[in-house]
Amino acid sequence: MRIVTEFVSSPSILSVGHEEQDTTSTVNVESLRLPSRLKFGNVQFQLPEFDAINKSAYWDYQRERIFVRSSDRLKGIAAKSSKTRKNNLHINNTIIWSGPTRCPKCNRRKFYKHCSSSKTVLDVKFGASGIKRWITKYLFYRYRCPKCGAVFHNSDRAWNNEKFGVHLRALSVYANIDLRMTQERVAIFLNDVLGFDLPRSATNRLKATAAAFYNDTYEGLVKKIASGNLVHVDETKVNLKTGVGYVWAFTNLEDVAYVYSPSREGGLVHSLLKNFTGVVVSDFYAAYNSLECPQQKCLIHLIRDLNDDLMGEPFNDELKEFVGEFAVLLKTIISTVDRFGLKARFLRKHRVDVDHFFKRLAKRDYQTETALKCKTRLEKNRGGLFTFLDFDGVPWNNNNAEHAIKAFALLRRDFSGIATEKGIRDYLILLSICESCKYKGVGFLDFLRSGEKNIDAFAERKRRRTRAASAPVARSDHALGAEVGRWNISKAEVARVSRGSPR
């Protein structure tokens, strides 16, 4: 309070509009990072001497620089652990790539080998009950044309410029995004279990490559959600390496899309949903109010706030009566939802009860501040509290978006404060695909391994395979005759069974 008082009464505030106004003591609160509850991390010291002393106390520093000078045993352990693993990986498959049929420059068919080259691809191979390391070596030649002197190779090749295979990329992304392992831990897992020698930067490269590969899939999810009939939306803050940002979650009942924005302003929502004509389900953040479409406010947020008011003023009879009537009204509606689902033909009958509730509310003059505040809030948001009564399939809460935000919040723990804006966008692309796969009931790892970019097409193909596998197999007449002969049943008995007559 002393700091606030001194700041408000300072000359820089009192001289607003004058040239001597000093703005060096102000800071934009949007640029402030969220305070972390964790005690780990870099501590900012006011004195440089404290900073130097603190750096000398790190575990790795003492282990490698201090303790080894005091113990010969620790010196031997440090020397042994500093030796890097020799990357002598066994080649599982060697492919000799065929050469071109003619010179690409002069179209001559006769040419000779100029030099040989090779390409080694690190990958994994999935089996029925596990995975194994799989190294493929490609051998190819460069050719020289004696007529025109051109040096060329077969451009139609089975590999790209990447050092890692698609299955290794799928495994790394799956462990990082779905299992929420940090990139460093993913590298340790691949090295210790599968015998690779990958640095942490390799897993970051795999993540970036996968994000670029699935960027079209991500854009398709965003467009599909924005052109649908229902959108749940929520937002949360994320600490970046250079400041703060915000992540917005847009979801319906089957798809999820996370979008990054440097601020919490509603410009992103308006640009994304400018042509949206369905129902938007959200919390009570004011940025959503200007959307020109039907809106449903989350009633879970509302009843939690009302409950907090009751807990804060347990002897406020006005508030208790007001909240009690609203609770009875909402409980009756939820009972209909539990019985018939989110179908408007069963829910429209409650419109009469809602109108009577607001008529009684308008006639009451509350004396306590909290009851009056709650009355004003309900009357202000009346148009968005019970929108779900008039539309099929519209929930009365925003749990879908909150569930999506929770998935990001769990992943955020690993890179909060150290990720860049590009890194966050890569994470959001892959997390959008991961959560969409879960919403559709398909495995994220299976989708990554398939090489498919369309989640809907992949999910439909999986469903067709499941139906085909569970369908009864029709037996031919020959097979039925063999079965009859094996059990020594007469033809009359077979005819009687086929007619359904009781034996």
N, C-alpha and C positions, 0 to 999 in steps of 0.2 A: 504493500500500500504506500510505503514511503517513496519507492521508485516511481510508482504511477503518479503520485501527487507532485513530485518534483518535475516529472516530464510534462504534465499538464500545465503546470504553472511556469514553465520555462519560457524565456523570451521567444524561442523559435515557434511556440504555439500561439503566444499572445500577439505576435506580429504577423498574423496571417494576412497575405496580400501585399506585404511590404517587401522591399528588396533585400532587407537584412534577414529574411527568414532562413533558418539553418535546417536543412533536411538531412544532414550527415548522421544524426542520431536516430533516424527512423529506419525501419526495415519492413519489407513486405512479408506479411505472415505466411503467404502462400509459398515462399521460398524456404521456410523453416522446416527442418526434418522432424519427423515424429520422435519424441523421446522413447527410447527402448527400455523395457523392463529388465532386459538381460544385462548382466554385469560384465559380460565378455565384450571385447572390442577395444578399439584404440581410445585411450584417454587423452583429452586435450589439456595439457598443463599450461599454467600461466607463466611459469619460469622455464627457460631453456635448460637449466641445470637439472630440474626434475625430469624433463623429457629424456635427457641423456642417461640419467640414472635408471629410469624405467626401462629403456631399451636394453640395458645391460642385465636386466633381471629376467628376460625372456628365457623360456625353457630351452629352446633350440640353441640360443646364443651361449648359455652357460654350459650346455652339454657339449657343444662343439669347440668352444673357445676357452672355457675356464676349467671345467672338471677334467678335461683330458690332460691338462698340465699338472694336475694333482694326483692322477692315478694312471699307472701303466696299463691296467686292465681296461679302463674306459678308453684309453688311447687306441688299444687294439680293436675294441668294439667299433669305435668311430671309423677307423681305417677300413674295417671289413664292410661296414654298412655303406661307406661312400663309393664302393666299387659298383659300377653300373653293370647290369645284366647284358651279356652278349646276345645280340638279336640273331641267334642261329635257329630260325624257324624252319621246320620241316615242310617241304613242298608237297602238298597232297595231290595236286593235279597240274600237269604241264600241257599247255595247248599251243601247238605250232600253227600260226595263222597263215592261211594261204596267201600267195602274192596276187597282184593284179594280172589281168589278161593282156593288157596292152599299155603302151606309154600314154599317159594322159595329155601329153603335149603334142606329139607328132603321130600318135595312133599306131606306132610300130609295135609289132608283136614280139620281136626278138630283143631281149635286154638281159643283163646279167646282174647278179647280186653284188651290191656295193658294200654293205656292212650289216651287221646284225644288231638287234636291240631286244630288250626284254622289259616286261612290265609285271610287277608282283602286286597282287591285290590281297589284302588281309580281310578275312571274312570269317563268319561262323556258319555252321551247318546245323539245322534243326532236325532232330530225329524224332522217333515216336515217343521216346521217354527221356530226352535230354538234348544238350547242345555240345558241339565240339568245335575246336578251332579248325578252320579250313583255309589253306593258303593256295592260291592259284597263280601260276606263273605263265605268262603269255610270251611266246617267242615269235618275233617277226623280223623281216628283213627290209632294208632299203635297197632300191634297185637304181641302176644307172642305164640310161639309153645311149648306145654308142652313136646313134645318128644325130640326136639333138643335144646330148649331154645333160639331159634333165635327170635329177635325182628325186625319186618318189617312193611311196609305199602304198599299200592297200588302205585306202581311206575307209573302206567298209569293215570296221573292226568291232569286236564284241566287248570292248572296254571303253571307259572314259578317262578323264584326267584325274579321277579320284583314286586315292591310295586304298580306300576302305570300301568294302562291298556293301550292298544294300541290306543284307541281313545283320551285319555288324552295326550298321547305322540304326536299324530298327531296334535292336537289343539295347543300344546305348540310349536312344531316345525314350524307349519304354521304361528303362530303369530311372532315368532322370525326371521324366514328366509324371508317369503313372505311379511309380513306386516312390517318388520324391527323394531319390538319392542325389546328393550333390554331384557336380561334375567331377570333383576330385575323388569321391568315393566310387563313382562309376569306373573311373580309370583304374583305381586300385583293384576293384572287383575283376575287371577284364584282365589285368596283369597277373593277379595272384591265382585266379581260377583257370583261366584259359591260356596263360603263358605268353601274353602279349607284352610289349614294352612300350606302352603308350603314355605320353605325358598328359597333363590335364588339358592342355590346349587342344588335344586331339578330340576329346569329347565335346568341347565347345565348338569345334569345327564341324563335327557330326551334327550337332544341334542346329547350327546355322545352315548347313546343307539341306537338312530335312525341312527346315522352315521355308527355304527357297523353293524346294520341290513341291510342298503342299500349299504354297501361297494362293494358287488358283482355287483350291478346295476351300480355303479360308474365306476368300472373297465370295465364293458361292454361298457359304453359310450366312454371311452378313446380308447378302441380297435376298436370300430365301426368308430370313427372319423379318427383314424390313418390308417384304411384300406379302406377308401372311396376314392372319386375322387376329393374332394375339401375340403380345410382346410383354415379357417381364423384364424389368430393368432395375439395376442397382449399381452402386459405385463404391469404391474404396480407395484409400490413399496408399501410395507405395513410395518408399525412399529409394532414390537413385544415387548414383555416385556423385552427381553434380547438383542435386536438389531433390525436389519432390515431383511426383506426377500422380495421375489418377487413372484407374482402370475401371471401365464400365463393362458390365456384364449384360448382354442382351440374349434372351432365351425364350423359346416357346416350350412346348411339351416334348419336342424331339431334337432340337438343335440348340447349340450354345455358341456364342461368339463373344470374345473379349476384345475390347477396343481400348487403345491407350490414348490419353489426352494429357497435355501438360498442365491443364487447369480443370477446376470443377465447374466451370461455367457451362451453361446449357447449350452452347453452340454445337457441340458434337451431337447431342441428342436431336436437335432440330434439323441438322443437315442429314442425319441418317434416317429420321422418321418424317421428313417433310411431306412425303406423299403417302404416308401410312393412313389407312382408313379403318383399321381394326381397333381393338381395345388395348390400352396400355395399362399394365398393372405395376404400380410403383409404391414407394413410401411417400411421405409428406414433404419431400424436398421441393422447394418452390420452383425450381427450374423446369419441372414437368408440367406445371399448371398452364403454361402458354401453348402446349401442344393442341392442335385443332383436331382432336379425335376423342372418342369416349374414353374415360379413364376410370380405373378402379383402384382406390387407395387400399393399402394393406390394413385390414382390420386387426391383425395381430399386433402391429405397431400401436394402433389406437388403444386396444384394451390393455396393453402393457403400460402405456402412459397413464391411463385411467387408474390402473391398479397401483402405480407408484404414487399418484395423488392420494388415493385412499390410505395407503400405508403412511404417507406423510401427515395426513390429518384424519386419524381414525375416529375423532369425535365430531366431525363435520356432518351433521345430519342432512343438510341440503345436498351435499356432494354424494353422500351414501344413497339417498333416495334417487337422485338423478342417474348415477352409474348403475344402480340396481335395475331400474326400468330398461336402460339400454342393454344390460346383460341378458335380461329375460327375452327381449325382442330378438337379439342376435342368437341366443340359444335355440329359440323356436325355428329360426331360419336354418341354422346349421343342422338341426334334426331332420329337416326336409332334405337337405343336401346329402346327409348320410343315408337316407332311405332311397332317394331317386337319382342321386348324382346331380351334376351341374346342368340341369335341363330347365330351360326357361318356362316351359309349359307347367311345370310343377312349382316354380319359384315365384311366378308373377302374382300369385294370390297374396303374397306377403307385402305387396306394395301398399295395400290398404293399411296394414299395421304400421308400416314405416311412416306413412302420411299422418296417421293419428298421433304417432310419437312426436313428430316435429311440430304438429299443431299444439300439443300440450306443452312442448318445450318453449314455443314462442310466447305463450301466455304467462309463463312464470318469470318472476323477477327475483333473482337470487341476490342475497346480501353478501355472501362470502366471496372473496376474490377468486379462489380456486374454482368454485362452482360456476361463476360467471365466465371464467376463462375457458372452461370445458364446454359450456354452452355456446360461446362464440366460435370455438373451433369446430364443433359439429355443424353449426349452421353455415359456416363458411365453406365447409367441404361436403355439404349435403349432396351435391350433384355427383360426387365420386365415391360415396360410401357404399351404395347399394346398386351399382351399375350391373353387377353380376346377375341380378334378378331378371334382367331383360335380354341376356345373351346366353347362348348355349356354350358350354365348355369354358367359361371364364371363372377362374378361382376367385375366392374372396380374400386371399392373402398373397403375399409376394414370396412365398417359400421357395419357388423355383429359382428365382434370381438369387435369393440368399444362399441357397445350396450351391449355386455356381460360384458365388463370391467366396464361400467357404473353401471350395477347392483351390481357388487362387490364393487365399490367405494361408493355407497349409503349404503351398509351394513357395510363397513369398518369404517364408522364414529362412530359406537357404541362400537367397541372393539380395535380401533387403540391405540397402546401403552400399552395395558393391557393383550392382548391375548398371549398365548403360541403357540409354533409350532404345538403341537397336537390339540389345540383348533382351530387354523386356518385350519388345514386339515379337521377337522370335519365340520367346516363351509363350506368348499369348496365342500365336498361330497354332502351335502344337497342343497347347492346353485346350483350345477350342475344339480341335479334332478329337482329342482324348475324351472330353466330356460328352461330345456329340455321339461318339461311339457307345458310351455307357448309356446314354439316353435311348439309343436305338437297340440296345441289348446285344451288341457285338463287341468282341474283344479288341482293345486298342492295339495289342501286339499282333494279332491276326491281320488287322487292317494294314499295319505298317509292313508286314512281311509280304502281303499280297501284291504290293506295287500299284494297287488301285488308287485313284484319286477321288472317285465319287463314293461317298459313304453310303448313300441311298442304294446305289447299284450293288455295292458289296453286301449290304445288309439283306437285300432282296435275294441275291444269289445264295447267301447262307440259309435263308428261310426255305428256298426251294430245295436245297440239298437236304435240309432237315426233314421236310415233308416227304421227299422221295425215299429217305432212309427209313422213315417210320411207316410208310405205306405198306399194306399187306401184299405179298408176292402172289400173283395169280398162277396157279399150277395148270399145266396142260392136261388134256385128256389122257395122254400117254403116262404122265407122271401119276395121275389119279388111279389109272388102271394098275400100275405097278404097286401103288400103296394098297389097293384092294387085294391084289394077289398075295402081298406079303402077310396080310392079316387073315387071309382065307375067308373073306366075306363074300356071300353070294350077291349076284347082281340084283336080285329082288330086295335084299336088305339095303343095298345102296340106293335103289329107287325109293324105298320107303323112307330112308333118312332124308333124301333130297326133297321129298314132298312135305317133310315136317311132321309126319304122323308119329304119334308117341309109341314107343316100343314097350 
